[in-house]
Amino acid sequence: MECSAGALAALPGGGSPDCPLDVLSLEAPSDLPEMTPASWFWAAVALHVRGAALLSLVDLPSQGAATSLTVRRSALEHAAQAARCAAFVNKVG
C-alpha cells in the first residue's frame, strides 16, 4: 500500500506529505489540469493496486462483519476511482 501512496504522491498535482491529494474526490480531468494522459494511466494503476491490497486485508474469520464491510467498501471505492482515472486517459490531450 505504501508503494501506491508513493506513486500517487509523485504524480503532477499529487500533493505533498503534509497535504496529500484526495484522489477519491477527483471527478473530471479538469480537477488536475497538469495531469497528462500517462499520469492518469499511472494514477489508475496505483489506485487499482491500492484497492487490491485493501481487498487482500479482508479476513472475515478474524474480523468483525462491520470491519470487513468497511475494508471491502474502501477497496471498491479505490477500484471505482481507478476505472474513472483510466477513462480520463482518452479525455485528456
Buried (B, 14 or more C-beta within 10 A) or exposed (E): EEEBBEBBBEBEBBEEEEEEBEBEEBEEBEEBEEBEBEBBBBBBBBBBBBBBBBBEBBEEEEBEEEBBEBBBEBBEBBBEBBEBBBEBBEEBE
